[in-house]
Amino acid sequence: MSTDGQIDQGLETELLRQIGAGDRDSFEDLYDRLSGVLFSAALQILNDQRDAEDVLQDVFIQIWDKAKLYSPSRGKPLTWAMTLTRNKAIDRLRSSQRRFRLQDQVERESEASSQSISRDSVEEVNALEKSRIVRSAVLQLSKEQRQAIELAFFSAPAVVCKLFLLTTK
């Protein structure tokens, strides 16, 4: 005497065999039988309906592609489909977590870069203002004073010392 579970398993195994041969009606029947429980499993892992729907679609594409590889000796059809679903859902979850970490890292780096650019901009404005003030002050000096400053900044220190000694004698 067989139980409903054995009947279901035998029917699902036969559906997978037929799907492996390209039977679309068998695929539709298997979808009707398993989609609810597989969707629930994906939703429980992902906690997001849209992601669970995407995973379910990916799983059934995988079932269509790999049905001919299914072997009843390796487990029940529902167990096989549940394993595919669980793996796809976990992959999706990890991918989302990785994406969130990368987005967070980009935001932190962008914020740090903005602060650096802001500091650099302030420093540049301050440097330009100081340069303008110094240029204005140098232009107000006498010719000799300007030459002394130019020599001090643009000549070797020994030349500046000799000139200083000559002018102080």
CYANA upper distance limits for C-alpha pairs under 8 A (distance plus 0.5 A):
  2 SER  CA      6 GLN  CA      6.68
  2 SER  CA      7 ILE  CA      7.44
  3 THR  CA      7 ILE  CA      6.91
  4 ASP  CA      8 ASP  CA      6.53
  5 GLY  CA      9 GLN  CA      6.53
  6 GLN  CA     10 GLY  CA      6.54
  7 ILE  CA     11 LEU  CA      6.54
  8 ASP  CA     12 GLU  CA      6.43
  9 GLN  CA     13 THR  CA      6.50
  9 GLN  CA     76 LYS  CA      6.92
  9 GLN  CA     77 PRO  CA      7.15
  9 GLN  CA     78 LEU  CA      8.31
 10 GLY  CA     14 GLU  CA      6.70
 11 LEU  CA     15 LEU  CA      6.60
 12 GLU  CA     16 LEU  CA      6.67
 12 GLU  CA     30 LEU  CA      7.33
 12 GLU  CA     77 PRO  CA      6.61
 12 GLU  CA     78 LEU  CA      8.40
 13 THR  CA     17 ARG  CA      6.78
 13 THR  CA     72 PRO  CA      7.38
 13 THR  CA     76 LYS  CA      8.22
 13 THR  CA     77 PRO  CA      6.56
 14 GLU  CA     18 GLN  CA      6.74
 15 LEU  CA     19 ILE  CA      6.52
 15 LEU  CA     26 SER  CA      5.78
 15 LEU  CA     27 PHE  CA      7.56
 15 LEU  CA     29 ASP  CA      8.18
 15 LEU  CA     30 LEU  CA      7.06
 16 LEU  CA     20 GLY  CA      6.55
 16 LEU  CA     26 SER  CA      8.04
 16 LEU  CA     27 PHE  CA      8.17
 16 LEU  CA     30 LEU  CA      8.31
 16 LEU  CA     67 ALA  CA      5.90
 16 LEU  CA     68 LYS  CA      7.66
 16 LEU  CA     70 TYR  CA      7.83
 16 LEU  CA     77 PRO  CA      8.28
 17 ARG  CA     21 ALA  CA      7.11
 17 ARG  CA     67 ALA  CA      7.15
 17 ARG  CA     68 LYS  CA      6.70
 17 ARG  CA     70 TYR  CA      8.38
 18 GLN  CA     22 GLY  CA      7.03
 18 GLN  CA     23 ASP  CA      5.98
 18 GLN  CA     26 SER  CA      6.80
 19 ILE  CA     23 ASP  CA      5.33
 19 ILE  CA     24 ARG  CA      7.19
 19 ILE  CA     26 SER  CA      6.37
 19 ILE  CA     27 PHE  CA      6.14
 19 ILE  CA     64 TRP  CA      6.93
 19 ILE  CA     67 ALA  CA      6.55
 19 ILE  CA     68 LYS  CA      7.84
 20 GLY  CA     64 TRP  CA      7.49
 20 GLY  CA     65 ASP  CA      8.13
 20 GLY  CA     66 LYS  CA      7.64
 20 GLY  CA     67 ALA  CA      5.12
 20 GLY  CA     68 LYS  CA      4.53
 20 GLY  CA     69 LEU  CA      8.25
 21 ALA  CA     68 LYS  CA      7.61
 22 GLY  CA     64 TRP  CA      8.49
 23 ASP  CA     27 PHE  CA      7.00
 24 ARG  CA     28 GLU  CA      6.72
 25 ASP  CA     29 ASP  CA      6.73
 26 SER  CA     30 LEU  CA      6.63
 27 PHE  CA     31 TYR  CA      6.57
 27 PHE  CA     64 TRP  CA      7.81
 28 GLU  CA     32 ASP  CA      6.70
 29 ASP  CA     33 ARG  CA      6.76
 30 LEU  CA     34 LEU  CA      6.55
 30 LEU  CA     35 SER  CA      8.45
 31 TYR  CA     35 SER  CA      5.74
 31 TYR  CA     60 PHE  CA      8.03
 32 ASP  CA     36 GLY  CA      8.24
 34 LEU  CA     38 LEU  CA      6.60
 34 LEU  CA     78 LEU  CA      7.81
 35 SER  CA     39 PHE  CA      6.30
 35 SER  CA     56 LEU  CA      7.79
 36 GLY  CA     40 SER  CA      6.72
 37 VAL  CA     41 ALA  CA      6.78
 38 LEU  CA     42 ALA  CA      6.76
 38 LEU  CA     56 LEU  CA      7.31
 38 LEU  CA     81 ALA  CA      8.05
 38 LEU  CA     82 MET  CA      6.70
 38 LEU  CA     85 THR  CA      6.89
 39 PHE  CA     43 LEU  CA      6.52
 39 PHE  CA     52 ALA  CA      6.68
 39 PHE  CA     53 GLU  CA      7.30
 39 PHE  CA     56 LEU  CA      6.42
 40 SER  CA     44 GLN  CA      6.56
 41 ALA  CA     45 ILE  CA      6.99
 41 ALA  CA     82 MET  CA      8.16
 41 ALA  CA     85 THR  CA      7.82
 41 ALA  CA     86 ARG  CA      7.55
 42 ALA  CA     46 LEU  CA      6.54
 42 ALA  CA     52 ALA  CA      5.53
 42 ALA  CA     55 VAL  CA      7.37
 42 ALA  CA     56 LEU  CA      7.78
 42 ALA  CA     85 THR  CA      6.89
 42 ALA  CA     86 ARG  CA      7.03
 42 ALA  CA     89 ALA  CA      6.10
 43 LEU  CA     47 ASN  CA      5.63
 43 LEU  CA     48 ASP  CA      6.56
 43 LEU  CA     49 GLN  CA      6.64
 43 LEU  CA     51 ASP  CA      8.27
 43 LEU  CA     52 ALA  CA      5.51
 45 ILE  CA     86 ARG  CA      8.26
 45 ILE  CA     89 ALA  CA      7.00
 45 ILE  CA     90 ILE  CA      7.64
 45 ILE  CA     93 LEU  CA      8.39
 46 LEU  CA     51 ASP  CA      7.35
 46 LEU  CA     52 ALA  CA      6.99
 46 LEU  CA     89 ALA  CA      7.00
 46 LEU  CA     90 ILE  CA      8.25
 46 LEU  CA     92 ARG  CA      8.41
 46 LEU  CA     93 LEU  CA      6.75
 47 ASN  CA     52 ALA  CA      8.29
 48 ASP  CA     52 ALA  CA      6.62
 49 GLN  CA     53 GLU  CA      6.63
 50 ARG  CA     54 ASP  CA      6.77
 51 ASP  CA     55 VAL  CA      6.65
 51 ASP  CA     92 ARG  CA      8.28
 52 ALA  CA     56 LEU  CA      6.60
 52 ALA  CA     89 ALA  CA      7.78
 53 GLU  CA     57 GLN  CA      6.75
 54 ASP  CA     58 ASP  CA      6.72
 55 VAL  CA     59 VAL  CA      6.54
 55 VAL  CA     85 THR  CA      7.44
 55 VAL  CA     88 LYS  CA      6.65
 55 VAL  CA     89 ALA  CA      6.57
 55 VAL  CA     92 ARG  CA      8.20
 56 LEU  CA     60 PHE  CA      6.78
 56 LEU  CA     85 THR  CA      7.40
 57 GLN  CA     61 ILE  CA      6.75
 58 ASP  CA     62 GLN  CA      6.64
 58 ASP  CA     88 LYS  CA      8.20
 59 VAL  CA     63 ILE  CA      6.59
 59 VAL  CA     81 ALA  CA      8.09
 59 VAL  CA     84 LEU  CA      6.76
 59 VAL  CA     85 THR  CA      6.36
 59 VAL  CA     88 LYS  CA      7.66
 60 PHE  CA     64 TRP  CA      6.59
 61 ILE  CA     65 ASP  CA      6.69
 62 GLN  CA     66 LYS  CA      6.37
 62 GLN  CA     67 ALA  CA      8.50
 63 ILE  CA     67 ALA  CA      5.78
 63 ILE  CA     81 ALA  CA      7.94
 66 LYS  CA     70 TYR  CA      7.36
 71 SER  CA     75 GLY  CA      7.83
 72 PRO  CA     76 LYS  CA      6.63
 72 PRO  CA     77 PRO  CA      7.78
 75 GLY  CA     79 THR  CA      6.88
 75 GLY  CA     80 TRP  CA      7.00
 76 LYS  CA     80 TRP  CA      6.72
 77 PRO  CA     81 ALA  CA      6.61
 78 LEU  CA     82 MET  CA      6.39
 79 THR  CA     83 THR  CA      6.59
 80 TRP  CA     84 LEU  CA      6.87
 81 ALA  CA     85 THR  CA      6.69
 82 MET  CA     86 ARG  CA      6.51
 83 THR  CA     87 ASN  CA      6.57
 84 LEU  CA     88 LYS  CA      6.64
 85 THR  CA     89 ALA  CA      6.52
 86 ARG  CA     90 ILE  CA      6.61
 87 ASN  CA     91 ASP  CA      6.59
 88 LYS  CA     92 ARG  CA      6.63
 89 ALA  CA     93 LEU  CA      6.62
 90 ILE  CA     94 ARG  CA      6.60
 91 ASP  CA     95 SER  CA      6.56
 92 ARG  CA     96 SER  CA      6.66
 93 LEU  CA     97 GLN  CA      6.67
 94 ARG  CA     98 ARG  CA      6.55
 95 SER  CA     99 ARG  CA      6.57
 96 SER  CA    100 PHE  CA      6.64
 97 GLN  CA    101 ARG  CA      6.69
 98 ARG  CA    102 LEU  CA      6.67
 99 ARG  CA    103 GLN  CA      6.60
100 PHE  CA    104 ASP  CA      6.55
101 ARG  CA    105 GLN  CA      6.62
102 LEU  CA    106 VAL  CA      6.59
103 GLN  CA    107 GLU  CA      6.63
104 ASP  CA    108 ARG  CA      6.71
105 GLN  CA    109 GLU  CA      6.63
106 VAL  CA    110 SER  CA      6.38
107 GLU  CA    111 GLU  CA      6.55
108 ARG  CA    112 ALA  CA      6.67
109 GLU  CA    113 SER  CA      6.49
110 SER  CA    114 SER  CA      6.58
111 GLU  CA    115 GLN  CA      6.71
112 ALA  CA    116 SER  CA      6.63
113 SER  CA    117 ILE  CA      6.53
114 SER  CA    118 SER  CA      6.50
115 GLN  CA    119 ARG  CA      6.61
116 SER  CA    120 ASP  CA      6.49
117 ILE  CA    121 SER  CA      6.46
118 SER  CA    122 VAL  CA      6.77
119 ARG  CA    123 GLU  CA      6.63
120 ASP  CA    124 GLU  CA      6.48
121 SER  CA    125 VAL  CA      6.69
122 VAL  CA    126 ASN  CA      6.68
123 GLU  CA    127 ALA  CA      6.59
124 GLU  CA    128 LEU  CA      6.65
125 VAL  CA    129 GLU  CA      6.67
126 ASN  CA    130 LYS  CA      6.68
127 ALA  CA    131 SER  CA      6.55
128 LEU  CA    132 ARG  CA      6.65
129 GLU  CA    133 ILE  CA      6.79
130 LYS  CA    134 VAL  CA      6.63
131 SER  CA    135 ARG  CA      6.50
132 ARG  CA    136 SER  CA      6.63
133 ILE  CA    137 ALA  CA      6.70
134 VAL  CA    138 VAL  CA      6.58
135 ARG  CA    139 LEU  CA      6.74
136 SER  CA    140 GLN  CA      7.14
137 ALA  CA    141 LEU  CA      7.37
138 VAL  CA    146 ARG  CA      6.89
139 LEU  CA    146 ARG  CA      8.23
141 LEU  CA    145 GLN  CA      6.38
141 LEU  CA    146 ARG  CA      6.47
142 SER  CA    146 ARG  CA      6.68
143 LYS  CA    147 GLN  CA      6.71
144 GLU  CA    148 ALA  CA      6.74
145 GLN  CA    149 ILE  CA      6.84
146 ARG  CA    150 GLU  CA      6.63
147 GLN  CA    151 LEU  CA      6.51
148 ALA  CA    152 ALA  CA      6.61
148 ALA  CA    160 VAL  CA      8.29
149 ILE  CA    153 PHE  CA      6.75
150 GLU  CA    154 PHE  CA      6.24
150 GLU  CA    155 SER  CA      8.13
151 LEU  CA    155 SER  CA      5.42
151 LEU  CA    156 ALA  CA      8.35
151 LEU  CA    159 VAL  CA      8.41
151 LEU  CA    160 VAL  CA      6.80
152 ALA  CA    156 ALA  CA      8.11
152 ALA  CA    157 PRO  CA      7.47
152 ALA  CA    160 VAL  CA      6.47
155 SER  CA    159 VAL  CA      7.18
155 SER  CA    160 VAL  CA      7.54
156 ALA  CA    160 VAL  CA      7.25
157 PRO  CA    161 CYS  CA      6.73
158 ALA  CA    162 LYS  CA      6.78
159 VAL  CA    163 LEU  CA      6.75
160 VAL  CA    164 PHE  CA      6.58
161 CYS  CA    165 LEU  CA      6.63
162 LYS  CA    166 LEU  CA      6.65
163 LEU  CA    167 THR  CA      6.68
164 PHE  CA    168 THR  CA      6.71
165 LEU  CA    169 LYS  CA      6.96
